[in-house]
Amino acid sequence: MHLMRYLKKFATRAEYDAFMEANADFPFVGYIEDEKKVEYMAQQPPIHFEDAEVLRVLLANGVGADGVITEPQARAVTSIGTWFQSNTTITSFKELKYFTSITKLGDNNLNYGSATFYQCSNLEVVHLPNSLSFIGNFVFFQCRRLKKIVCHTITPPTLGIYALN
């Protein structure tokens, strides 16, 4: 499978905002003001993903480029939404700890629609980033093989209903 590299440059924040409003489905994870930051991010060593399926899903959703994801690229991600929902291939996501701009997984909805790892039936281990403050409703619901959640936060995140069921 050939993955395309997406990089769109904007002269101003207003141009970025206008583009994103008109192109909500554009696979773009953040706004970077300084071109030197883009160059810096591309020069960083890649994160080694233990589970190839995690890397595949992240790349398919516009994180990283050229088949790799660096720590600065991971830090730029503010949400992984439902990218992994019902994925029965994923077994571990220890590298989630590098995604330190993510403050919440899921939300307070009383359905499974926004539950990040809902029905990831083979998921066994997850390392949560130190930025996480909330785990929403049903986030790990029906993750029957989940054995270990490593929380890198000082204060444990607030939990929604059935968040860890």
Secondary structure, 3 states (H helix, E strand, C coil): CCCCCCCCCCCCHHHHHHHHHHCCCCCCCCCCCCHHHHHHHHHCCECCCCCHHHHHHHHHCCCCECCECEHHHHHCCCCCCCCCCCCCCCCEEHHHHHCCCCCEECCCCCCCCCCCCCCCCCCCEEEECCCCCEECCCCCCCCCCCCEEEECCCCCCEECCCCCC
